[in-house]
Amino acid sequence: MLKVYRNLYHHNKKWYAVVDGSSKASSIDEGVASNTMLVKLPTTDSKAFQENLKVCYVPGVTLYIDFPFPAFPDNLGHWAELLLPLHSALSSSSWSQHLQGGHKHIDRLLLGNVSPQLLYNWPKEMLALALAPALPPWPAPAAAAAEPAAKHKQQQQQQQLPAGAVPWDRPLPQLLGADDVSGWCAHGWMLFENVIVAQDRYPLLAMPDRQLPQPPAAAVVSSHAGDAASSSSSSRSGGSAEEEPRQQQQQQQDAGLWNTEHRVGFNRPELAAQFRAAAHARHLWGPPFQQQQQQQQQGAEGGSGSSSSSTLPRMVTVLLYPEDYPPVVNHYELVDMLRDLAEPYGCQVRTVSLTMGAPFLSHMATMSSTGLLIARHGPLLASAVLLPPGAAVLELLPYKWQWRDVSSLYRNMTASTGQLHHWAWRPLDARWCRYKEAAHARYAGWTTQECSGRECLLVHAQAGLEVDLSALRQLLQRKLPGLLAGQSVAELAEPWPAAD
């Protein structure tokens, strides 16, 4: 979901809305985002207040991102659960209808609680892909027109790239941190013409009364608040985050952002397909990628099986985390079991070790060549949405891992694509858990509801995991033939394992 605010004030890293009277102030939603509140300034005469306040004006459109867990700025999973819905919301034209000044594109990106210097290549590339629907054409039409060769190159590029693709040299808009903005104005107060706020799922989970009924009667992608002043300091009443009428078709398209099971992920499967195509085009477009497409198309036309089975990579990837991350302690035995099971079907089995700081291209190359991905629950699974259509994920869940439905985080992302299978194994006995310290075993008997505090969650997040190879073998024996035959997601669906 997006919120669109007009004429918001910013001072000392806080946001303010100036409104006429307390009645209008009470209608403003104070929860801008998970870690950001909006301070309401009710006045008897907002016009006089604004005329006596020295401010610096920030024109255009500012996208404000409040990272839900600023203590973990490198966690790819939390970036994905924010950026994938953002891409869906920006792909709808409704958000720009609430902007003032006739603006249609995002001019700058403001990170409220994460320093831009801390961003790895993966979040930056995901930002470029997520923001693509709301960015101006690239290269800029004026620049291309000034040079005939540049104009010809632009036209040629537009013909080659698929719809929704992001050119490899397309830069992000101005990327700012809170400290950068605070130093802009000597007066200390800034007036932002338009502020778009990317919403995550956590305010909805923390305040269930804000949830819309399911299915939602009116799913809002954009709302407006803080209409307190214009650039000329003329008085403008308002300040409510009210829902505005939507066309019925737009309501249906936007409803996925409010679905309780898909508050993360894409709004519609076609947006997921466009996102994946844009990622490939941005990084792999050229003769190798074109040849791969042609080979897949020829295989789909000439093969006797389904198109998805003929193009699905016959590669089983066991994704391993760095050495300092909680391990799958019997991963050697796991790989041996997989080879014994998958090689008769013509599949290869490999282990790949990735870090969160690895280039986005490394993540994408791994995913695009994988037909079955097996990995412990963790931030590297955020890249699973880049798997080819028809691929599958087998997720190994930690013991007692259920806080705020976090165990379904990556399942909801892949489910939103409409084309990826996702199964899981979950230990229900502490014997599969390898605690980092002996004292941590005191949490073994806690229920998942009891294990909702920080200490218990960290203990199980840091514990090693031994996989029940017999249970995994039985699961894959049921699923692997259908996966390779190109059966649908519905045909191979498996109930999500219970937490207790």
C-alpha positions in Angstrom: 0.0 0.0 0.0 1.1 3.6 -0.6 0.1 6.7 1.2 0.4 10.0 -0.6 0.8 13.1 1.6 0.7 16.7 0.2 2.5 19.6 1.8 4.2 17.9 4.7 6.7 19.7 6.9 10.0 18.2 8.0 12.1 19.3 10.9 14.8 17.6 13.0 14.0 14.2 11.3 10.3 14.4 12.1 7.3 15.0 9.9 4.6 17.5 10.7 1.1 18.3 9.3 -0.2 21.8 9.8 -4.0 21.9 9.8 -6.9 24.3 10.7 -8.5 23.2 14.0 -8.2 20.1 16.1 -11.2 18.4 14.4 -9.2 18.1 11.2 -6.1 17.1 13.0 -7.9 14.2 14.7 -8.7 12.7 11.3 -5.0 12.4 10.2 -3.5 9.0 10.4 -0.6 9.3 12.8 1.1 6.1 11.6 3.1 7.2 8.6 5.0 3.9 8.6 6.3 1.3 11.1 8.9 3.5 12.7 7.7 7.0 11.7 4.9 9.0 13.3 3.3 12.2 12.0 3.1 15.1 14.4 -0.1 17.0 14.0 0.0 20.8 14.5 -3.6 22.1 14.8 -3.7 25.9 14.4 -6.4 28.5 14.6 -5.1 30.1 11.4 -2.8 27.8 9.3 -2.2 30.5 6.7 -0.8 32.9 9.3 1.3 30.1 10.8 2.8 29.2 7.5 3.5 32.8 6.5 5.4 33.4 9.7 7.5 30.2 9.3 10.7 30.3 7.3 10.9 27.1 5.3 12.8 25.6 2.4 10.6 24.3 -0.3 11.2 20.8 -1.8 9.2 20.5 -5.1 8.2 17.4 -6.9 7.7 13.9 -5.5 9.7 12.3 -2.7 9.4 8.6 -2.0 9.9 8.0 1.7 11.0 4.5 2.8 10.9 3.5 6.5 12.8 0.2 6.7 10.8 -2.0 9.1 13.9 -3.4 10.9 16.7 -0.7 10.8 19.0 -2.8 13.0 19.3 -5.3 10.1 19.8 -3.1 7.0 21.4 -5.9 5.1 18.5 -8.3 5.5 17.3 -9.0 1.9 14.1 -10.5 3.1 12.9 -7.3 4.7 13.8 -5.3 1.7 11.9 -7.7 -0.5 8.7 -7.6 1.6 8.8 -3.8 1.2 9.8 -3.5 -2.4 7.7 -6.1 -4.2 4.4 -4.6 -3.0 5.8 -1.2 -3.8 6.5 -2.2 -7.4 2.9 -3.4 -7.6 1.5 -0.2 -6.2 3.6 2.0 -8.5 2.5 -0.1 -11.5 -1.0 1.2 -10.9 -1.7 4.6 -12.3 -3.9 5.5 -9.4 -1.1 6.7 -7.1 -0.1 9.7 -9.3 -3.7 10.9 -9.4 -3.3 12.1 -5.8 -0.2 14.2 -6.5 -0.4 18.0 -6.7 1.5 20.0 -9.3 0.8 17.6 -12.2 3.8 15.4 -11.3 3.9 11.8 -12.7 7.3 10.5 -11.6 9.4 10.1 -8.5 12.2 12.7 -8.2 14.0 11.5 -5.1 14.2 8.6 -2.6 14.5 9.3 1.1 15.6 6.5 3.4 14.3 7.5 6.8 16.2 5.2 9.1 18.9 3.5 7.0 22.0 5.2 5.6 22.4 4.9 1.8 26.0 3.9 2.4 24.9 0.7 4.1 23.0 -0.6 1.0 24.4 -3.6 -0.8 24.2 -4.0 -4.5 21.1 -6.3 -4.1 18.8 -3.7 -2.5 19.9 -1.0 -4.9 19.2 -3.2 -7.9 15.8 -4.2 -6.4 15.0 -0.5 -5.9 15.8 0.2 -9.5 13.4 -2.5 -10.6 10.7 -1.7 -8.1 10.7 2.0 -8.9 10.8 1.6 -12.7 7.1 2.2 -13.3 7.3 5.5 -11.5 10.5 6.9 -13.1 10.7 9.1 -16.2 11.9 7.6 -19.5 15.6 6.9 -19.8 17.6 8.4 -21.5 15.6 11.7 -21.0 13.8 12.6 -24.3 15.4 16.1 -24.4 18.9 14.7 -24.1 18.2 12.0 -26.7 16.7 14.6 -29.1 19.8 16.8 -28.8 22.0 14.1 -30.3 20.8 12.0 -33.3 23.0 9.1 -32.4 21.6 9.0 -28.8 18.1 9.2 -30.1 18.7 6.3 -32.5 20.3 4.3 -29.7 17.3 4.9 -27.5 14.9 3.8 -30.2 16.9 0.7 -30.8 17.0 -0.1 -27.1 13.3 0.3 -26.7 12.7 -2.2 -29.5 15.0 -4.8 -27.9 14.0 -4.6 -24.3 10.8 -6.3 -23.2 7.9 -4.4 -21.6 8.7 -3.1 -18.2 12.5 -3.6 -18.6 15.0 -1.3 -16.9 18.0 -0.4 -19.1 21.3 -1.4 -17.5 22.5 2.2 -17.2 19.3 3.5 -15.7 20.3 5.2 -12.5 18.2 5.5 -9.3 16.7 8.8 -8.5 18.5 11.0 -6.0 19.1 8.7 -3.0 19.1 10.5 0.3 19.4 9.6 4.0 17.9 11.5 7.0 21.1 13.2 7.7 21.4 14.5 4.1 18.0 16.1 4.2 18.6 17.7 7.7 21.5 19.7 6.3 19.6 21.1 3.3 18.0 24.0 5.0 19.5 26.6 7.3 16.1 27.4 8.7 15.7 23.8 9.8 12.1 23.5 8.4 11.3 22.1 5.0 8.1 21.9 3.1 7.7 18.8 0.8 5.3 19.3 -2.1 4.4 15.5 -2.4 5.6 12.6 -0.2 4.8 9.0 -1.0 5.2 6.6 1.8 5.9 2.9 1.1 3.8 0.8 3.6 4.9 -2.6 5.0 2.7 -5.2 6.7 3.8 -4.6 10.3 1.5 -1.7 11.2 -1.4 -3.8 10.0 -0.3 -6.7 12.1 0.3 -4.5 15.1 -3.1 -2.8 14.7 -5.6 -5.3 13.4 -8.4 -2.8 13.6 -6.9 -1.1 10.6 -7.3 -4.1 8.5 -10.0 -4.0 5.8 -12.5 -6.9 5.7 -11.6 -9.8 3.4 -12.2 -9.5 0.6 -11.8 -5.7 0.9 -14.7 -3.5 0.0 -12.4 -0.8 -1.2 -8.7 -1.5 -1.4 -6.8 1.7 -1.3 -3.4 2.0 -2.9 -3.0 5.7 -2.3 -4.5 8.0 0.3 -3.7 11.6 1.1 -3.1 13.6 4.2 -1.3 16.7 5.4 -2.9 19.1 2.9 -1.8 22.0 5.1 0.0 24.4 2.8 1.1 25.0 -0.8 4.4 26.4 -2.0 2.9 29.9 -2.0 1.8 29.5 1.7 -1.8 29.8 0.8 -4.2 28.1 3.3 -5.5 24.7 2.3 -7.7 22.8 4.6 -7.5 19.0 4.9 -5.1 16.6 6.5 -7.2 13.4 6.5 -6.1 10.1 5.2 -9.5 9.4 3.7 -10.2 6.8 1.1 -11.2 8.2 -2.3 -13.5 6.5 -4.8 -11.8 4.0 -7.2 -13.0 2.5 -10.4 -14.2 -1.1 -9.7 -11.6 -2.5 -11.9 -8.8 -0.7 -10.1 -10.2 -1.9 -6.8 -10.0 -5.5 -7.9 -6.4 -5.0 -9.1 -5.3 -3.3 -5.9 -7.1 -5.7 -3.6 -4.1 -8.1 -3.5 -2.1 -5.6 -1.5 -4.5 -5.9 1.4 -4.9 -9.7 1.3 -3.9 -11.2 4.6 -1.9 -13.9 3.0 -0.2 -11.8 0.5 0.8 -8.6 2.2 4.2 -9.3 0.8 4.9 -10.1 -2.8 3.4 -9.0 -6.1 -0.2 -7.8 -6.6 -0.8 -9.8 -9.7 1.2 -12.7 -11.4 1.7 -10.6 -14.6 3.6 -8.0 -12.5 5.8 -10.7 -11.2 6.5 -11.9 -14.8 7.3 -8.3 -15.8 9.6 -7.8 -12.8 11.5 -11.0 -13.7 11.8 -10.1 -17.3 13.1 -6.6 -16.4 15.7 -8.1 -14.1 17.0 -10.3 -16.9 17.0 -7.6 -19.4 18.8 -5.2 -17.1 21.7 -7.6 -16.4 21.7 -10.4 -19.1 20.4 -8.8 -22.2 22.6 -9.5 -25.2 23.5 -12.5 -27.4 23.7 -15.1 -24.5 20.3 -14.2 -23.2 18.7 -14.0 -26.6 20.2 -17.4 -27.6 18.8 -18.9 -24.3 15.4 -17.5 -25.1 15.5 -18.9 -28.7 16.6 -22.3 -27.4 13.8 -22.4 -24.9 11.3 -21.4 -27.5 12.5 -24.1 -29.9 12.4 -26.7 -27.2 8.9 -25.7 -26.3 7.7 -25.9 -29.9 9.5 -29.1 -30.8 9.3 -31.1 -27.5 6.6 -33.6 -26.7 6.2 -32.4 -23.1 4.7 -29.1 -21.8 6.6 -25.9 -22.4 7.3 -25.5 -18.7 8.8 -28.9 -18.4 11.0 -28.5 -21.5 12.5 -25.2 -20.3 12.8 -25.9 -16.6 16.5 -26.2 -15.7 17.3 -29.7 -14.5 19.3 -28.3 -11.6 18.8 -28.9 -7.9 20.5 -26.1 -6.0 21.2 -26.4 -2.3 21.6 -22.8 -1.1 24.1 -22.5 1.7 24.6 -19.4 3.9 28.0 -18.0 5.0 30.0 -19.9 7.7 28.8 -17.5 10.5 25.1 -18.2 9.7 23.3 -21.0 11.5 24.0 -24.1 9.4 22.1 -27.1 8.1 24.4 -29.4 10.1 23.8 -32.5 7.9 24.0 -30.7 4.5 26.5 -33.3 3.2 24.1 -36.1 3.8 21.3 -33.9 2.4 23.2 -33.5 -0.9 24.0 -37.2 -1.1 20.3 -38.0 -0.7 19.3 -35.5 -3.3 21.8 -36.9 -5.8 20.5 -40.4 -5.2 16.9 -39.2 -5.8 17.3 -36.6 -8.6 20.0 -37.9 -10.8 17.8 -40.7 -12.2 15.6 -38.0 -13.5 18.5 -36.3 -15.4 19.0 -33.6 -12.7 22.2 -32.3 -11.4 22.7 -31.3 -7.8 25.0 -28.5 -6.7 25.7 -26.5 -3.6 25.9 -22.7 -3.9 27.1 -20.4 -1.1 25.9 -16.8 -1.4 26.2 -13.8 0.9 23.8 -10.9 1.3 26.6 -8.7 0.0 27.0 -10.7 -3.2 26.2 -8.8 -6.4 22.6 -9.0 -7.5 23.7 -10.6 -10.7 25.2 -13.6 -8.7 21.8 -14.1 -7.0 19.9 -13.9 -10.3 22.3 -16.2 -12.2 21.9 -18.8 -9.5 18.1 -18.6 -9.5 17.6 -18.5 -13.2 19.6 -21.7 -13.6 17.7 -23.6 -10.9 14.7 -25.9 -11.2 14.5 -26.9 -7.5 15.8 -24.7 -4.8 16.5 -26.1 -1.3 17.5 -23.7 1.5 17.1 -22.9 5.1 14.6 -20.1 5.9 16.6 -16.8 5.7 17.2 -13.6 3.7 18.7 -15.3 0.7 15.3 -16.7 -0.2 14.2 -13.2 -1.1 15.8 -13.9 -4.5 13.5 -16.9 -5.1 11.0 -14.7 -6.9 13.6 -14.7 -9.7 13.3 -18.4 -10.3 12.1 -19.5 -13.7 8.4 -20.2 -14.1 7.5 -23.7 -13.0 10.5 -24.0 -10.5 10.0 -25.0 -6.9 11.3 -24.0 -3.5 11.7 -26.5 -0.6 12.2 -24.4 2.5 13.7 -25.7 5.7 12.1 -23.8 8.6 13.8 -23.3 12.0 12.4 -24.7 15.2 9.7 -22.6 16.9 9.8 -20.0 14.0 6.4 -18.5 13.7 6.3 -14.9 15.1 3.9 -12.8 13.1 3.6 -15.5 10.5 7.3 -15.0 9.5 7.6 -18.6 8.5 5.3 -17.9 5.5 7.2 -14.8 4.4 9.0 -16.2 1.4 6.1 -18.6 0.6 3.8 -15.6 0.2 6.4 -13.9 -2.1 6.7 -16.9 -4.4 2.9 -17.6 -4.2 2.3 -14.1 -5.5 4.1 -14.9 -8.8 1.4 -17.6 -9.5 4.1 -19.8 -11.2 6.3 -21.1 -8.4 5.9 -24.1 -6.2 6.8 -23.7 -2.6 6.9 -26.5 0.0 8.4 -26.6 3.5 9.7 -29.0 6.2 9.4 -27.9 9.8 10.9 -29.6 12.8 8.4 -30.3 15.6 10.9 -31.8 18.0 13.9 -30.2 19.7 16.1 -33.1 18.6 16.4 -31.5 15.2 17.6 -28.3 16.8 21.3 -27.7 17.5 21.4 -24.9 20.1 24.4 -22.6 20.1 24.7 -22.8 23.8 23.5 -25.5 26.2 21.6 -23.0 28.3 19.4 -22.2 25.2 17.8 -25.5 25.5 15.5 -24.1 28.2 13.4 -22.7 25.3 12.9 -26.1 23.7 9.5 -26.7 25.4 8.0 -23.3 24.7 5.1 -23.1 22.3 5.4 -20.9 19.2 3.0 -18.5 20.9 5.2 -18.3 23.9 8.3 -17.9 21.7 7.4 -14.4 20.6 10.0 -12.4 22.5 13.3 -11.3 21.1 15.5 -13.6 23.2 13.6 -16.8 22.3 13.4 -15.8 18.6 17.1 -15.1 18.4 18.0 -18.3 20.1 16.1 -20.3 17.5 17.3 -18.1 14.6 20.9 -18.8 15.7 20.5 -22.5 16.3 21.7 -25.1 13.8 19.2 -27.3 12.0 19.4 -31.0 11.4 17.1 -32.1 8.5 15.0 -35.2 8.7 16.3 -36.8 5.4 13.6 -39.5 5.4 10.8 -36.9 5.5 12.4 -34.8 2.8 12.9 -37.9 0.6 9.2 -38.9 0.9 8.1 -35.3 0.1 10.3 -35.1 -3.0 9.4 -38.6 -4.2 5.8 -37.3 -4.4 6.6 -34.0 -6.0 9.7 -34.3 -8.2 8.1 -36.3 -11.1 5.2 -33.8 -11.3 7.6 -30.9 -11.1 9.7 -32.1 -14.0 6.6 -32.9 -16.0 5.4 -29.3 -15.7 2.4 -29.9 -13.4 0.7 -26.7 -12.2 1.2 -25.1 -8.8 -2.3 -26.1 -7.8 -1.7 -29.8 -8.7 1.4 -30.0 -6.6 0.3 -27.9 -3.7 1.3 -29.1 -0.2 -0.2 -28.0 3.1 2.1 -25.6 5.0 3.5 -27.5 8.0 1.9 -26.6 11.3 4.0 -24.8 13.9 3.1 -26.9 16.9 
